Amino acid sequence: MMFYVFVHEQIDVAIVEVGIGGEHDCTNVIKTPIVCGITSLGLDHVKLLGNTIEQIAWQKAGIFKPDVPAVTVPQVSEAMRVLNERAEERHCSLEIAPPLNHYPNYPFQLSLAGDVQEINASLAIELVFHWLHAREGQSYDKLRTAPLNEKILQGLATCRWSGRNEIVDTPSATYYVDGAHTIESIEQCKNWFTNSLSKQNKSERLILLFYCSNDRQPDVLLQPLMKCKFDSVAFCSPITSLPTINDKNSQTDTKPGNDQWRATANIVSEIGRLSLHVAAFEKLWLSTIENQTTIPSIHCFHTVSQAIAWIDDSKSSKPSVLVTGSLYLVGAVLKLLDKNDSNM
């Protein structure tokens, strides 16, 4: 269906992201892409890809194609070694995208906040250059002696990526939303959050709204966030809200109560998961925060709508809320905030 839409709309270029991994990914149906790119690697989807960075790098490099250039960003040495070996096996070139400060007109504006976005931008630029070289005959300057042109600079300055380093200001709270769900991305998220607070002179109440899925360890992802010293921590399932018998979606079902039953079943299955979050946080807080006699107030919510309502009812001054740990949680929060904004 995706390719049908692309062909039907006669698009100029398609950026096709793999589902999980690369070696066995369905996107390998494309045998001769213009270029292949691999972003920063981390320990993600370990049940499917392997529990070492070498195993994950091997899987990711499965997108390499013979005689098709490949580009990546600086990786840890173990991952880089595997990527180079796989590139040799697949008979393709592999280069590391030059950093942004390599370009003569650096620094320039990036619309996406966070240090990691400079790395992402460097890869994006390199992929663009390969496409322009292959499809439009533009010269390929490996040494990068020329400054970036205005169209590329405009793209970097106006790019939008919902749910990544995104700040949403509402009358009741300021939400800092990032879908980080690996140890590496959580570290970046923590740095972005603390830097954003310092730039904005934010000193009011800090709230963490967190969830991570079954294949991830809450203690590992929560560890970097301990330094933020939140006043309150809310653990919440990524279920937006519990549908009622009168909801439109339920009325289209042959059995009107099915949606409600399924949502309730999902919530019940998440209760045990949230209790693990609480236990992990309490243990981490008491073991990592020195001279700390009190623990932040901890709350659990079955749905995101309940968590947002609790934040809206906050009696303190306008809090800063970090939402992270899961793209599903981030998506549900943004959906509700957008709905609330349109209803105002």
N, C-alpha and C positions, 0 to 999 in steps of 0.2 A: 504493500500500500504506500509506503514511504516513497519508493522509487517511482511508482505510478504518479504520485502527486508531483514529484520533481520534474518528470518528463512532461506531464500535462501542462504544468505552469511554465515550462521552458526556462528554467532558472539558469543563471550564468555559472554558478558554482555551488556545490553541496559540501558542507563540512559534516562528515558522518562519524559520529562517536560510537565506539564499541560499547557493547552492553556490559560485560564483565570479562576482564582478561584480554585475550587477543588470539591466542593459539587456536581456540575452538570457537571463536566468535563468528556469528552469522555475517558480519560485515566483510568477511574474507571472500564473499561472493564477488566482490569488486577485485578483479585480478590485476588491473593496471591503473591504480590511482595516480594522481600527479605527484603526491608526496605523502609520507606518513609521519606523524608526530607522536611523541611520548612525553607526557608531562612529568612532574616530580613524582617519584614512586614512594610508596609507603606501605605499611602492613595493613592491607585492606582486603576484605573478602577472603580471609585466610582459609576458610573451609573449602573453598573452590579453587583457590590459586596457589595455596601452599603457605606455610607459616614462617618462611624466611624471605628476606628481601631478594636473594638469588632466585628462588623458585618463582616469586612474583615477577621479577624482571624477565625470566625465561618465558613465562606465559604472555606478558605484555608484548614482548618482541615478536610474538606470533603474527603480528600485523605486517611485518616486514615482507616486501615483495622483491623478486629479482629485478635488478636494474631500476628500481624505484628509490629515489633518495629518501633517507630517513633523517629526522631531526629530533633532538632531545635537548634537555636542559641539564645543568650540572647535577649529577647523582652521587650517592655514596659510592665508594670505590668498588664494593662488592657488586652492586647493581650495574655500574658502568662496565665492569669486566664482562658480565654476562651479555649485556646489550651489544658490545663489540664482537663477542664470539658469535652471537646469533646473526649479526649483520654480515659477518664473513660467511657463515653457513648459507645465508639466503642470497649471497652475491649482490649486496646492495651497499651503498655508501651510508655512513652514519656520521653526522656532525653535531656539535654542540652549538646551540644558538648563542650568538654573542650577546653579552649583557647590554642593557640600554645605554650605559655610559660609554659604550664604544662608538656611538653615533655622534658626529660633530655638533649637532644641535641639541644634545642632552644638556640640562634636564628639560623635559617637556611634561605637559599635564597628563595624568592618568585619572580617569573618572572613578576607577575602582580603588578603594583604600586598602592598605596593608602591604607589607614588604613583598609578600609572595606574588602580588599582582605584577610587580616588575619582572619577575621570572616568567610568569604566564605571558606577559606582553612580549617579551623577547622571543618566545617560541612562536607566538601568533605572527609577529612581523616576519620571521624567517619563513614560515609556511606561506605567507602572502607573497614574498619575493619569489619563492619557487613556483608558485602558480602563475605569477605575472611573467616569469621567464619562460615557462612551458607553453602557456596559452596565448600570450600577447607579444612574445618575442622581445621582451625587455631584457636588457643586459643584467646578468647575475653578478653582482659585486661581492665576492667572497670577503674581501678586505674591509668592506663597509666604509669606504672613504667618503661617500656622499652623504649629506644629511637626509633625514627622512622627509618625504614630500608632504605637502599640506593635507592631502587626502588621508594619508596614514595618520598624521597627527590629529586630524579631526576625528577619525575613528577611535583612537585611543582616548580622546578627551570626552567622547560622547557615549562610549560603550556602557550598556546597562546589564547587570547580572543579578537578577532578583534572588535574594536569600544568601548572598555572599557579601560579607562586610557591608551590610545594608543598615542604615539608620532610619527608623520610622518614628516620627514625632507625633504624638497624640495629645489631646488635652490632659489626660490623666497620667501619662508615662512616656518616657523615651525608650524605644525598643532598639537594641543593638542585635541584629539578626545575622547569624552565620551558620550555615549547614555543616560545619566541621564535624567529622565523625571518625577521624583517625588521630593518633597521638601527634603526628606532625601538624595536621591542620588545626587541632585544638591549641597547640602552642602558638601558631600564627594568630588564631582567633583571640587568645588571651592578650597577646601583644597589641593587636589592633584595638581591642576593647579598652585596655588601660591607656594607650596613647590617645584614643579618642576622648576619653574622660579628662585627661590632663589638658588637652588642647581646648576643651570647652569649659574648663574650670568646674567640672561636675563634682560635687561633694555630698550630694544628697543620698538617700537610701539606695543601696545596691541590691538587686534581686537577680537570682539565677533561675531561669526556667529551663529545665534539662530533661532529656530522655535519650537513651540509646537502645538499639534493638538487641535481640537475643544473641546475635553472633558477635557482640562486642562486650568488653569488660568495663563496667561503669567505674571501677576504681582506677583503671588506667587512664580513662578519658577525664575523670574528675581531678586527678592529681595536679595537672598544671593550673587548674582554676582555683586552687586553694589560696594562692597568693593574692587573689582579688578581694578576699575577706568580705564576702557578701553578708548583708544583714539578714536576708531571708533567702531560702532555697526552696523552690517548688519543683517537684517531680511530677511529670504529667504524661499520660499516654498521648500518642499522636492522633487520637480520635477527635475530630472537630467538635461534634456534639452528638447527643443521643437522640435519634429521630423519634418522633411521636407517631401515633397511629394516624394523625391527620396530615402528616407531611406529604407533599406532592409525590416524592419519590416512592413512598410507601403505597400510595394509592394506585400507582401503575403496576404494582406487583399483583400476581394472581392471588397471593395470600397477603393481605395488607400488613400483617404483623411481622413479616419476614425480615424487613430491614431493621426494625426495632430489636428483634430477637438476635440477629447477627451482631449488631452493635453492642448489645448487652453481653453477649458471649465473648466478644473481643475484650470488653472492659474487664470482665471476670478473669480472663487469661492474663491481663496486664497487671492485676493487683499484686501478684507474687513478684513480678518483674520490678515494680516500683519499690517494693519492700527491700529488694536487693540494692537498689539505688540508695535508699535511706541508710542502710547498714554500711555501705561502702563510704558514703560521705561522712558519717559520724566517725568512723574509724580513721579516715584520712585527716579530718579536722583535728581530732585529739592528738594525732601522732605528728602532724606537721606544723601546727601553729603553736609557737612557743608562748608561754605565759598567758595562755588563753583559758579563762575560767568558765566562759559561757560559750555555748554553741549557737549558731544562727537558728532562727526559727525555721522549722522544716515543715513543709506542707506537701500533701499528695492530692492530685486531682485526677478524676477519671476521664475528663474531657478537657480540651483546650478552652472551650467556651467558659467552663467553670474557673479555670486559671485566670483568664482575662478578666472575668467579672471580679475575682478576688483582687487583682491588681487595680482595677478601676475603683474599687471601694477602699483603697489604701487611705489611711487617715494621715499619713505623713505627707511631706512635701513631695512634689512630682518625682517618682523614683526612676532610676536608670535600670533597665531590665535587659540582661543578656540572655538571648535565646539560642541554644546550641545543642550539639550532640547527635542530631538526627535531621536529615533533609525532610522526613515526613513531618516531624514536629514543626520545623520552620515553615513548610508549606501550609500546614493547618493554621498556624499563627498569622501568617501573611494574608491568608484567605479571610480570616475573621476580621483582622484589622481593616482590610479593604472594604469588607461588607459594612462594618461599623462606620467607616468614614463616609461611604456613599449614602448611609441612612441619616447622617447628621444634617 
